Amino acid sequence: MKIKSLAAICMLFVFHVSTVFAQIAEADSTVIKRVDELNRKIDKAVVAKDIATLEQSYGEDFIFTHGTGLIDSKKSWLEAVKKNAGYVSREHDSIQVELHKDIALVFGKLTVTRIQPAKDGTLKYSLHYVRVFVLRKKKWEMISHRTTSEWHHD
């Protein structure tokens, strides 16, 4: 009789553990989706020059390292967005979100199209990036963008 009870306890334990893991996986997928949506929303806000959304989406300690080596703070990047009317689109591809408790790393490809008034045309380029988001006061915010490679389209 004790063996049957032990087997039943083991089965309940396995069921409980797998249920907990399933709940954790579901919670993680919800967070990953939320971070991915915020990541895309930020670039739509850059195109729309929606400074209010960008103010809320970037941490005060935000650092933007461009492919050229230029480094912007939150303040200098927002000033650049305000002055630049040239973004036509900023489209994401191949996004991967890696979750670490209150930190999310986002890896992806971004294709940017900009107006070039001096050349009467558009400039299109793509880049790979790593972005870091952190959960602060129950709100995700981007604290870092680093372009890791960049190439121009003809």
C-alpha positions as CSV (number, residue, x, y, z in Angstrom):
1,M,0.0,0.0,0.0
2,K,2.8,2.4,0.8
3,I,4.3,2.0,-2.7
4,K,1.0,3.0,-4.4
5,S,0.8,6.0,-2.1
6,L,4.4,7.0,-2.9
7,A,3.7,6.6,-6.7
8,A,0.6,8.8,-6.3
9,I,2.6,11.4,-4.5
10,C,5.3,11.3,-7.2
11,M,2.7,11.7,-9.9
12,L,1.1,14.6,-8.2
13,F,4.5,16.2,-7.7
14,V,5.4,15.8,-11.4
15,F,2.0,17.2,-12.4
16,H,2.5,20.2,-10.1
17,V,6.0,20.9,-11.3
18,S,5.0,20.7,-15.0
19,T,2.0,23.0,-14.3
20,V,4.3,25.6,-12.6
21,F,6.7,25.4,-15.5
22,A,3.9,25.8,-18.0
23,Q,2.7,28.9,-16.1
24,I,6.2,30.4,-16.1
25,A,6.6,29.7,-19.8
26,E,3.2,31.4,-20.5
27,A,4.1,34.4,-18.3
28,D,7.5,34.7,-20.1
29,S,5.9,34.6,-23.6
30,T,3.5,37.4,-22.5
31,V,6.5,39.5,-21.3
32,I,8.4,38.7,-24.5
33,K,5.5,39.8,-26.6
34,R,5.1,43.0,-24.6
35,V,8.8,43.9,-25.0
36,D,8.7,43.1,-28.7
37,E,5.7,45.3,-29.2
38,L,7.4,48.2,-27.3
39,N,10.5,47.7,-29.4
40,R,8.5,48.2,-32.6
41,K,6.4,51.0,-31.1
42,I,9.6,53.0,-30.3
43,D,10.7,53.0,-34.0
44,K,7.2,54.0,-35.2
45,A,7.4,56.9,-32.7
46,V,10.8,57.9,-34.2
47,V,9.2,58.1,-37.6
48,A,6.2,60.0,-36.3
49,K,8.4,62.2,-34.2
50,D,6.2,61.2,-31.2
51,I,8.5,62.6,-28.5
52,A,6.0,61.9,-25.7
53,T,6.1,58.2,-26.5
54,L,9.8,58.2,-26.7
55,E,10.2,60.1,-23.4
56,Q,8.2,57.3,-21.7
57,S,9.9,54.5,-23.6
58,Y,13.6,55.4,-22.9
59,G,15.2,55.3,-19.5
60,E,16.8,58.4,-18.2
61,D,20.2,56.6,-18.6
62,F,19.5,55.6,-22.2
63,I,22.6,55.3,-24.5
64,F,22.4,55.0,-28.3
65,T,25.5,53.8,-30.0
66,H,25.2,54.3,-33.7
67,G,27.0,52.2,-36.4
68,T,29.1,55.3,-37.1
69,G,30.4,55.3,-33.5
70,L,28.4,58.4,-32.6
71,I,27.0,58.0,-29.1
72,D,23.7,59.8,-28.1
73,S,22.2,60.2,-24.6
74,K,18.5,60.2,-24.3
75,K,18.5,64.0,-24.4
76,S,20.7,64.3,-27.5
77,W,18.8,61.5,-29.4
78,L,15.4,63.1,-28.7
79,E,16.8,66.4,-30.0
80,A,18.0,64.7,-33.1
81,V,14.6,63.1,-33.7
82,K,12.8,66.4,-33.2
83,K,15.1,68.1,-35.8
84,N,15.1,65.3,-38.3
85,A,12.0,65.1,-40.5
86,G,13.5,62.6,-42.8
87,Y,12.5,59.1,-41.4
88,V,10.1,57.5,-43.9
89,S,10.2,54.1,-42.2
90,R,12.0,52.0,-39.6
91,E,11.0,48.3,-40.1
92,H,12.1,45.4,-37.9
93,D,12.9,41.9,-39.0
94,S,14.3,38.8,-37.3
95,I,13.6,39.9,-33.7
96,Q,14.6,37.7,-30.8
97,V,13.9,38.6,-27.2
98,E,16.0,37.0,-24.5
99,L,14.5,37.4,-21.0
100,H,16.5,37.6,-17.8
101,K,14.1,38.4,-14.9
102,D,13.9,42.2,-15.1
103,I,16.2,42.6,-18.1
104,A,15.3,41.8,-21.7
105,L,17.9,41.7,-24.5
106,V,16.5,42.3,-28.0
107,F,18.4,41.2,-31.1
108,G,17.2,42.2,-34.5
109,K,17.5,43.8,-37.9
110,L,16.2,47.2,-38.6
111,T,15.8,48.6,-42.1
112,V,15.6,52.4,-42.2
113,T,14.5,54.6,-45.1
114,R,15.2,58.3,-44.9
115,I,14.7,61.3,-47.1
116,Q,17.9,62.9,-48.4
117,P,16.9,66.4,-49.4
118,A,20.4,67.2,-50.7
119,K,20.2,64.3,-53.1
120,D,16.5,64.6,-54.0
121,G,15.9,61.0,-53.0
122,T,15.9,58.5,-50.2
123,L,18.6,56.6,-48.4
124,K,17.9,53.0,-47.3
125,Y,20.1,51.1,-45.0
126,S,19.9,48.1,-42.7
127,L,21.5,47.4,-39.4
128,H,21.8,44.6,-36.8
129,Y,21.3,45.8,-33.3
130,V,21.2,44.7,-29.6
131,R,18.8,46.6,-27.4
132,V,18.5,46.4,-23.6
133,F,15.2,46.9,-21.8
134,V,14.8,46.9,-18.1
135,L,11.7,46.6,-15.9
136,R,11.5,49.6,-13.6
137,K,8.5,50.4,-11.4
138,K,6.4,47.8,-13.4
139,K,7.3,49.5,-16.7
140,W,9.7,48.3,-19.4
141,E,12.0,50.9,-20.8
142,M,14.9,50.8,-23.2
143,I,18.3,51.8,-21.7
144,S,20.6,50.9,-24.6
145,H,20.7,50.5,-28.3
146,R,23.9,49.4,-30.0
147,T,24.2,49.0,-33.7
148,T,26.5,46.0,-34.3
149,S,26.7,46.2,-38.1
150,E,25.3,48.4,-40.8
151,W,25.0,48.3,-44.6
152,H,23.6,50.5,-47.3
153,H,21.3,49.6,-50.1
154,D,21.8,50.9,-53.6
